[in-house]
């Protein structure tokens, strides 16, 4: 910290209580000056030799025979006046970044110019500011902080503007030329740095990072911070990612972490000003330089403090550009009245629709160019779609617990993701299962409709095992799970038997065709499927070896209760036979029956209700 000493005489000022200051001298004091609540008993000569304003005031007061001179609205108060008075007496005073602005404003108030005396206080302070303070990084910030309480004097004297220009100029200096000290603790204290920053700036601290300056200016109040950031951006030398990191660091420093703190009456206005200013200062690249999670945090606070609609719209546009980079937790924004849900699902739907619309438009506009480039762009684009599907499936899992979430809203959100973006439906199945659990009053038709959006062919082995035993799912869905798992198992056995690849492809095509058709209920189709599932029974010894080999490839999840599959298909065969005889039975309530296969093997078909009771949920 820089400082400057003025004068050489010892301090002769003394106190009498808290509100009286006087100079200890052989000569009696002859003037009384009142600053605030403090009275100063001083001598006219040293004061008049330095201050033009005191000369005028004393001349006026002598004509009015007044005993004291009142200095109204004196900048800096009694402490600053004492500095000026000591300078007039030649007593040693020390100027530093904490008191130099107040002394400069007080000297201007007292008109301590070169016209009155050569080498007066204003001149000496200006030399100190120019040669020392404004050349120091941290001293410039300290001085700028002190200007807040000295407005409008500090503004009129251009102290504020000169401080801001000094700070902005230093941020533009090449990092390799930085020789002054600065504060940099984020790599140690904050783990969620923006990816762009973490990539560009090395972890080793022997080299100066490009964002070396962002923590020091975080101590500024929001209005001064805004002016500094505008000056930094106006220089045109700062990367957008560094600007984004500076704003994120300031938001972490000042914006509240909890919802209660965000909306408390004491801080609501301040937080509103903070978030609106930060949004206005975001880089002009529509949020590309800021992480999506940071933008979502800003959006959360902006909604809570009811920031301007135009600013919230700007945030939504920026977030929609990189929604696939978001996390589920940041999307869980509390709903506001009059919404009846816990989380603002409509807001997330809007973000997803914006993202999907933009991506589809981009694909359509660049279809020719992408086909010319090859498959790399396709893979990258598909990766972002898959990230989005995982994000929304995870979000659906969270909001499915909300009893106030309607089925229509839930379906609209899950449908907002293109089908091709979900190569695996495990996440969607988990969300649907939780929704069924938390909404037990759904009708049979509603449960069937909801489960119809899940493609059981895209379930992994573990998810299929879970779904096959999940009593919350409609029986038709469970049958499909078992059917396609049986096809998968049969395909695995055929592969181990070195069957031709053409047969495997034919099997896959049959699966696709069967999926498009209604479930088989006729005598012939049921018998055909049961014969396919029973292919391993013809050679038990060979089948055992094949199953042992298949289990190594498929893992423990491959053992999907074959007897259960056979019972389900036996029931389907019985339903088909009953239909041919004019009977109309429901697939979920049909009575016990025997299929030809089960009779040949001496097995008895269990009833539909018994099969229903044996299914249970692991969730």
C-alpha positions in Angstrom: 0.0 0.0 0.0 1.3 3.4 -1.0 1.4 6.4 1.4 2.6 9.9 1.5 3.7 12.0 4.6 3.1 15.8 4.6 4.5 18.2 7.2 7.1 17.7 9.9 5.9 19.3 13.1 4.7 17.1 16.0 1.0 16.6 16.6 -0.4 19.4 18.8 -4.1 18.6 18.5 -5.7 17.5 21.7 -9.2 16.4 22.7 -11.6 17.5 25.4 -14.3 14.9 25.5 -15.7 13.5 22.3 -16.8 16.8 20.6 -14.0 19.3 21.3 -10.6 19.4 19.5 -8.0 22.2 20.1 -4.4 23.0 19.4 -2.1 23.1 22.3 -0.1 26.3 21.9 1.3 29.3 23.8 -1.0 31.5 21.7 -4.7 31.5 22.5 -7.0 30.2 19.8 -9.0 32.9 18.0 -11.5 31.0 15.8 -14.0 28.2 16.3 -15.0 26.0 13.4 -17.8 23.5 13.7 -17.9 20.4 11.6 -20.7 18.1 12.3 -20.9 17.7 16.1 -17.3 18.5 16.7 -15.9 22.0 17.6 -12.3 22.9 16.6 -10.6 25.7 18.5 -7.9 27.0 16.1 -5.9 30.0 15.0 -6.8 32.1 12.0 -3.4 32.7 10.5 -2.4 29.1 9.5 -5.9 28.4 8.2 -6.3 31.6 6.2 -2.8 31.1 4.6 -4.0 27.9 2.9 -7.8 28.1 2.5 -9.5 30.6 0.2 -12.9 29.5 1.4 -12.1 30.0 5.1 -10.8 33.5 4.2 -14.3 34.3 2.8 -16.1 32.8 5.7 -14.1 34.5 8.4 -14.5 37.8 6.6 -18.2 37.4 6.6 -18.4 36.1 10.2 -16.3 39.0 11.5 -18.8 41.4 10.0 -21.6 39.6 11.7 -19.7 39.3 15.0 -20.2 35.5 15.1 -18.3 33.3 17.4 -18.1 30.2 15.2 -17.9 29.2 11.6 -20.2 26.3 10.5 -19.0 24.1 7.7 -22.1 22.5 6.4 -22.0 19.1 4.5 -18.2 19.0 4.9 -16.9 15.9 2.8 -15.3 13.3 5.1 -16.5 14.8 8.3 -14.5 15.9 11.3 -11.6 13.4 10.7 -11.0 14.8 7.3 -11.2 18.4 8.4 -8.5 17.6 11.0 -6.2 16.3 8.3 -6.6 19.6 6.4 -6.1 21.7 9.5 -3.0 19.8 10.5 -1.6 20.4 7.0 -2.2 24.1 7.5 -0.3 24.0 10.7 2.5 22.0 9.1 1.9 19.0 11.4 2.8 15.6 10.0 -0.2 13.9 8.3 -0.1 10.6 6.4 -2.2 10.1 3.3 -3.0 6.6 2.1 -5.6 5.0 -0.2 -8.2 4.9 2.5 -8.2 8.7 3.3 -6.8 10.3 0.2 -10.1 10.7 -1.6 -11.7 12.3 1.4 -8.7 14.6 1.8 -8.9 15.6 -1.9 -12.7 16.4 -1.6 -12.1 18.4 1.6 -9.3 20.3 0.1 -11.6 21.2 -2.8 -14.3 22.3 -0.4 -11.8 24.5 1.4 -10.4 25.8 -1.9 -6.8 24.9 -1.0 -5.4 25.8 -4.4 -2.2 27.0 -5.9 -3.6 30.5 -6.1 -3.6 30.7 -2.4 -0.3 29.1 -1.7 2.3 27.3 -3.8 2.5 23.6 -3.1 -1.0 23.6 -1.5 -2.9 20.5 -0.5 -4.8 19.9 -3.7 -1.6 19.9 -5.7 0.2 17.4 -3.4 -2.8 15.0 -3.3 -3.0 15.0 -7.1 0.7 14.2 -7.4 0.2 11.3 -4.9 -2.8 10.0 -6.8 -1.2 10.2 -10.2 2.3 8.9 -9.4 1.4 6.3 -6.8 -2.2 5.3 -6.3 -3.4 5.0 -9.9 -0.3 3.0 -10.7 -1.1 0.4 -8.1 -3.7 -2.4 -8.8 -5.1 -2.9 -5.3 -4.7 0.8 -4.2 -6.9 1.8 -7.2 -9.6 -0.6 -6.1 -9.4 0.6 -2.5 -9.7 4.2 -3.6 -12.6 3.4 -5.8 -14.4 1.8 -2.9 -14.0 4.9 -0.7 -15.5 7.2 -3.4 -19.0 5.8 -2.7 -19.5 7.8 0.5 -18.0 11.0 -1.0 -20.4 11.5 -3.9 -20.9 13.8 -5.7 -17.5 15.3 -4.8 -15.6 12.3 -5.9 -17.5 12.1 -9.2 -17.1 15.8 -10.0 -13.4 15.7 -9.3 -13.1 12.7 -11.7 -11.6 10.5 -9.0 -14.2 7.8 -9.8 -13.6 7.9 -13.5 -9.8 7.9 -13.2 -9.9 4.9 -10.8 -12.2 2.9 -13.2 -9.9 3.7 -16.2 -6.8 2.6 -14.2 -8.4 -0.7 -13.2 -9.8 -1.4 -16.7 -6.4 -0.7 -18.2 -4.6 -3.1 -15.9 -7.0 -5.9 -16.7 -6.0 -5.6 -20.3 -2.3 -6.0 -19.6 -0.7 -9.1 -21.0 -0.6 -11.7 -18.2 3.1 -12.4 -18.7 3.7 -8.7 -17.8 1.8 -8.7 -14.5 4.2 -7.8 -11.7 1.8 -6.7 -9.0 0.0 -8.9 -6.4 -3.5 -10.1 -6.9 -6.0 -12.4 -5.2 -6.7 -15.8 -6.8 -8.4 -18.5 -4.6 -11.0 -20.0 -6.9 -9.1 -23.0 -8.0 -8.9 -24.0 -4.3 -12.3 -22.9 -3.1 -14.6 -23.4 -6.1 -15.0 -26.7 -7.8 -17.5 -25.8 -10.5 -15.4 -23.5 -12.7 -16.6 -22.9 -16.2 -15.2 -25.6 -18.5 -13.8 -23.0 -20.9 -11.8 -21.4 -18.1 -10.5 -24.6 -16.7 -9.3 -25.6 -20.2 -7.5 -22.4 -21.0 -5.9 -21.7 -17.7 -3.3 -24.1 -16.3 -3.6 -25.3 -12.7 0.0 -24.4 -11.9 0.1 -20.9 -10.3 3.6 -20.0 -11.5 2.0 -18.5 -14.6 -0.5 -15.7 -14.4 -4.0 -16.8 -15.5 -6.1 -14.5 -17.8 -8.7 -14.1 -15.2 -6.3 -13.0 -12.4 -8.3 -9.8 -11.8 -11.8 -11.0 -11.2 -11.7 -11.7 -7.5 -10.3 -8.4 -6.5 -13.0 -6.4 -8.1 -15.7 -8.6 -6.5 -15.4 -6.4 -3.4 -16.9 -3.5 -5.3 -20.6 -2.6 -4.9 -22.8 -3.4 -7.8 -23.0 0.1 -9.3 -19.2 0.5 -9.3 -18.7 -3.1 -10.5 -21.0 -2.4 -13.4 -19.0 0.6 -14.5 -15.7 -1.3 -14.2 -17.0 -4.2 -16.3 -18.4 -1.9 -18.9 -14.9 -0.2 -19.1 -13.2 -3.6 -19.3 -15.5 -4.7 -22.1 -15.1 -1.4 -24.0 -11.3 -2.0 -24.2 -12.1 -4.9 -26.6 -9.2 -7.0 -25.4 -11.0 -9.4 -23.0 -12.1 -12.8 -24.1 -15.9 -13.5 -23.5 -15.2 -16.6 -21.4 -13.1 -14.4 -19.0 -16.0 -11.9 -18.7 -18.3 -14.8 -18.0 -16.0 -16.1 -15.3 -15.8 -12.7 -13.7 -19.7 -12.4 -13.6 -20.0 -15.9 -12.2 -17.4 -15.2 -9.5 -19.3 -12.0 -8.6 -22.6 -13.8 -8.5 -21.1 -16.5 -6.2 -19.8 -13.7 -3.9 -23.0 -11.7 -3.6 -26.1 -13.6 -4.7 -27.7 -15.8 -2.0 -27.5 -19.5 -1.9 -30.9 -20.2 -0.4 -34.4 -19.5 -1.6 -35.3 -17.9 1.7 -32.5 -15.4 1.5 -33.4 -14.6 -2.1 -36.9 -13.5 -1.4 -36.5 -12.0 2.1 -37.8 -8.5 2.3 -34.5 -7.0 3.5 -32.6 -8.3 0.5 -35.1 -8.6 -2.3 -34.5 -5.2 -3.8 -30.7 -5.5 -3.5 -30.8 -9.0 -5.1 -33.0 -7.8 -7.9 -30.5 -5.1 -8.7 -27.7 -7.6 -8.6 -29.2 -10.1 -10.9 -30.5 -7.6 -13.4 -27.1 -6.0 -13.6 -25.3 -9.3 -14.1 -27.7 -10.3 -16.9 -27.1 -6.9 -18.6 -23.3 -7.5 -18.4 -23.4 -11.0 -19.9 -21.2 -11.3 -23.0 -22.8 -10.5 -26.3 -22.4 -14.1 -27.6 -25.8 -15.0 -26.2 -24.4 -16.9 -23.2 -21.9 -19.1 -25.1 -19.1 -17.9 -22.8 -21.0 -18.8 -19.6 -21.9 -22.3 -18.4 -25.5 -23.4 -18.6 -25.7 -24.1 -14.9 -24.6 -20.6 -14.1 -27.2 -19.1 -16.4 -29.9 -21.4 -14.8 -28.8 -20.1 -11.3 -29.3 -16.5 -12.6 -32.7 -17.5 -14.0 -33.7 -19.0 -10.6 -32.9 -15.8 -8.7 -34.4 -13.6 -11.5 -37.7 -15.5 -11.1 -37.6 -15.3 -7.3 -37.0 -11.6 -7.2 -39.3 -10.9 -10.1 -36.7 -9.3 -12.4 -37.8 -7.6 -15.6 -39.5 -9.8 -18.2 -37.2 -8.7 -21.0 -34.1 -9.8 -19.0 -35.6 -13.2 -18.1 -36.4 -13.6 -21.8 -32.7 -12.9 -22.6 -31.7 -15.6 -20.1 -34.1 -18.1 -21.6 -32.7 -17.6 -25.1 -29.1 -18.0 -23.8 -30.0 -21.1 -21.8 -31.8 -22.8 -24.7 -28.6 -22.5 -26.8 -26.8 -25.0 -24.5 -29.6 -26.8 -22.6 -27.9 -30.1 -23.2 -25.1 -29.0 -20.9 -27.4 -28.4 -17.9 -27.8 -30.5 -14.8 -31.0 -31.9 -13.4 -30.6 -30.0 -10.1 -30.3 -26.6 -11.7 -33.5 -27.3 -13.7 -35.5 -27.9 -10.5 -36.7 -24.3 -10.3 -39.6 -23.8 -7.8 -42.9 -23.0 -9.4 -44.6 -19.6 -8.6 -48.3 -18.9 -8.1 -50.7 -19.7 -9.7 -49.0 -22.9 -10.7 -50.0 -26.0 -8.6 -46.8 -28.0 -9.2 -43.8 -28.1 -7.0 -41.4 -27.3 -9.8 -41.9 -25.0 -12.8 -42.4 -27.7 -15.4 -43.8 -25.3 -18.0 -40.6 -23.3 -17.9 -38.6 -26.5 -18.7 -41.0 -27.4 -21.5 -40.4 -24.0 -23.0 -36.6 -24.4 -22.8 -36.8 -27.9 -24.4 -39.1 -26.6 -27.2 -36.7 -23.7 -27.9 -33.7 -26.1 -28.0 -35.4 -28.7 -30.3 -36.8 -26.0 -32.7 -33.4 -24.4 -33.0 -31.6 -27.7 -33.5 -34.0 -29.0 -36.1 -33.8 -25.7 -38.0 -30.0 -25.9 -37.9 -30.1 -29.4 -39.2 -32.4 -28.5 -42.0 -30.3 -25.5 -43.0 -27.0 -27.4 -43.0 -28.2 -30.8 -44.2 -26.2 -30.6 -47.4 -23.1 -29.4 -45.7 -23.2 -32.1 -43.0 -23.7 -34.9 -45.6 -20.7 -33.6 -47.4 -18.6 -33.5 -44.2 -19.4 -37.2 -43.3 -20.4 -38.8 -40.1 -18.4 -36.8 -37.6 -20.9 -34.0 -37.4 -23.7 -36.5 -37.1 -22.0 -38.1 -34.2 -21.5 -34.8 -32.4 -25.0 -33.7 -33.1 -26.4 -37.1 -31.9 -24.3 -36.7 -28.7 -26.0 -33.4 -27.8 -29.4 -34.9 -28.5 -28.6 -37.9 -26.2 -27.4 -35.6 -23.5 -30.6 -33.7 -23.7 -32.7 -36.9 -23.5 -30.7 -38.1 -20.4 -31.3 -34.6 -18.8 -35.0 -34.6 -19.4 -35.4 -38.2 -18.4 -33.6 -37.4 -15.1 -35.9 -34.3 -14.7 -39.0 -36.5 -15.3 -37.8 -38.8 -12.5 -37.7 -35.9 -10.1 -41.0 -34.2 -11.0 -42.8 -37.6 -11.2 -42.9 -37.5 -7.4 -45.1 -34.4 -7.5 -48.7 -35.5 -6.9 -49.9 -32.2 -8.5 -48.3 -32.9 -11.9 -51.0 -33.8 -14.4 -50.7 -36.7 -16.8 -51.0 -34.4 -19.7 -48.1 -32.2 -18.7 -46.0 -35.3 -17.9 -46.7 -36.7 -21.3 -46.0 -33.4 -23.1 -42.6 -33.1 -21.5 -41.6 -36.7 -22.3 -42.8 -36.3 -25.9 -40.8 -33.1 -26.4 -37.7 -35.2 -27.0 -37.4 -36.8 -30.4 -37.7 -40.5 -30.4 -34.3 -40.9 -32.1 -32.7 -39.1 -29.2 -33.6 -42.0 -26.8 -31.6 -45.1 -27.9 -32.2 -46.5 -24.4 -35.5 -46.2 -22.5 -34.3 -47.1 -19.0 -34.5 -43.5 -17.8 -38.0 -43.1 -19.3 -39.1 -46.3 -17.7 -37.9 -45.2 -14.3 -39.8 -41.9 -14.6 -43.0 -43.7 -15.7 -42.7 -46.2 -12.9 -42.4 -43.4 -10.3 -45.3 -41.5 -11.8 -47.5 -44.6 -11.6 -46.4 -45.2 -8.0 -47.1 -41.6 -7.0 -50.4 -41.4 -8.9 -52.3 -44.6 -7.9 -55.7 -43.1 -9.0 -54.9 -43.3 -12.7 -57.4 -45.2 -14.7 -56.6 -48.4 -16.6 -56.7 -46.5 -19.9 -54.4 -43.7 -18.6 -51.8 -46.3 -17.4 -51.9 -48.0 -20.8 -51.6 -44.6 -22.6 -48.6 -43.6 -20.5 -46.8 -46.9 -20.8 -47.4 -46.8 -24.6 -44.7 -44.2 -24.9 -42.1 -46.6 -23.6 -40.4 -48.8 -26.2 -39.7 -52.1 -24.4 -37.3 -53.1 -27.1 -35.0 -50.3 -25.9 -34.8 -51.5 -22.3 -31.6 -53.0 -21.0 -31.5 -56.4 -19.4 -31.8 -55.0 -15.9 -34.7 -52.7 -16.8 -36.5 -55.6 -18.5 -36.0 -57.8 -15.4 -37.5 -55.0 -13.3 -40.4 -54.3 -15.7 -41.3 -58.0 -15.9 -42.0 -58.1 -12.2 -43.5 -54.7 -11.8 -47.1 -55.0 -10.8 -47.8 -51.3 -11.5 -47.4 -51.8 -15.3 -50.3 -53.0 -17.4 -50.2 -56.7 -18.2 -50.0 -55.9 -21.9 -46.8 -54.0 -21.3 -45.3 -56.9 -19.2 -46.2 -59.3 -22.0 -44.3 -57.2 -24.5 -41.3 -57.1 -22.2 -41.3 -60.9 -21.8 -41.9 -61.4 -25.5 -39.0 -59.3 -26.7 -36.8 -60.6 -24.0 -37.6 -64.1 -25.2 -36.7 -63.1 -28.7 -33.4 -61.6 -27.4 -32.6 -64.8 -25.6 -33.4 -66.9 -28.6 -31.2 -64.7 -30.8 -28.4 -65.2 -28.3 -28.8 -69.0 -28.4 -28.8 -69.0 -32.1 -25.6 -66.9 -32.2 -23.9 -69.4 -29.9 -25.0 -72.2 -32.3 -23.1 -70.4 -35.1 -26.3 -69.6 -36.9 -26.0 -67.5 -40.0 -26.1 -63.7 -39.8 -29.0 -63.7 -42.2 -31.1 -65.7 -39.8 -30.3 -63.2 -37.1 -31.4 -60.4 -39.3 -34.6 -62.2 -40.2 -35.3 -62.7 -36.5 -34.8 -59.0 -36.0 -37.2 -58.2 -38.8 -39.8 -60.5 -37.4 -39.5 -58.7 -34.1 -40.1 -55.4 -35.8 -43.1 -56.7 -37.6 -44.5 -58.3 -34.5 -44.1 -55.0 -32.6 -46.2 -53.1 -35.2 -49.0 -55.7 -35.1 -51.4 -56.3 -32.2 -50.2 -58.9 -29.7 -50.7 -62.5 -31.1 -53.9 -64.0 -29.8 -54.7 -66.7 -32.3 -54.2 -70.4 -31.8 -51.6 -70.6 -34.7 -49.5 -67.6 -33.7 -49.4 -68.5 -30.0 -48.4 -72.1 -30.9 -45.7 -70.8 -33.3 -44.2 -68.5 -30.7 -44.3 -71.2 -28.0 -42.5 -73.6 -30.3 -39.8 -71.0 -30.9 -39.4 -70.4 -27.2 -39.3 -74.2 -26.6 -36.6 -74.9 -29.2 -34.1 -75.5 -26.4 -36.2 -78.3 -24.9 -35.5 -80.7 -27.8 -31.9 -81.3 -26.6 -31.7 -80.6 -22.8 -28.0 -81.5 -22.6 -27.0 -79.2 -25.5 -29.3 -76.5 -24.3 -27.7 -76.5 -20.8 -24.3 -76.0 -22.4 -25.6 -73.2 -24.6 -27.3 -71.5 -21.7 -24.1 -71.7 -19.7 -22.2 -70.0 -22.5 -24.9 -67.4 -23.0 -25.0 -66.5 -19.4 -21.4 -65.5 -19.5 -22.1 -63.1 -22.3 -25.4 -61.8 -21.0 -24.6 -61.7 -17.3 -26.8 -62.7 -14.5 -29.6 -60.6 -15.8 -30.2 -63.0 -18.7 -32.1 -65.5 -16.6 -35.5 -63.9 -17.1 -37.8 -66.5 -15.6 -38.5 -68.6 -18.7 -41.4 -70.4 -16.9 -43.1 -67.1 -16.4 -42.8 -66.3 -20.1 -44.3 -69.7 -21.0 -47.2 -69.1 -18.6 -47.9 -65.7 -20.1 -47.9 -67.1 -23.6 -50.0 -70.1 -22.6 -52.5 -67.6 -21.3 -52.4 -65.8 -24.7 -53.0 -69.1 -26.5 -56.0 -69.8 -24.2 -57.4 -66.4 -24.9 -57.1 -67.0 -28.7 -58.9 -70.3 -28.4 -61.7 -68.7 -26.3 -62.1 -66.0 -28.9 -62.5 -68.6 -31.7 -65.3 -70.2 -29.7 -67.2 -66.9 -29.3 -65.9 -66.1 -25.9 -64.8 -62.5 -25.0 -62.2 -62.5 -22.2 -59.9 -59.8 -21.1 -56.2 -60.4 -21.2 -56.0 -59.4 -17.6 -58.9 -61.4 -16.2 -58.9 -64.6 -18.2 -59.3 -67.9 -16.2 -57.0 -70.8 -16.1 -56.5 -72.8 -19.3 -54.0 -75.3 -20.7 -52.0 -75.0 -23.9 -51.0 -78.0 -26.0 -47.4 -77.4 -25.1 -48.0 -77.3 -21.4 -50.2 -80.4 -21.6 -47.5 -82.3 -23.5 -45.0 -81.5 -20.8 -47.5 -82.2 -18.0 -47.7 -78.7 -16.8 -50.8 -76.9 -15.6 -51.6 -73.4 -16.7 -52.0 -71.0 -13.7 -54.7 -68.5 -13.6 -54.3 -64.9 -14.7 -54.9 -63.6 -11.2 -52.3 -65.9 -9.8 -49.8 -64.7 -12.4 -50.7 -61.1 -11.5 -50.0 -61.6 -7.8 -46.6 -63.1 -8.5 -45.4 -59.9 -10.2 -44.0 -57.3 -7.8 -42.1 -54.1 -8.0 -38.5 -53.7 -7.0 -38.7 -49.9 -7.1 
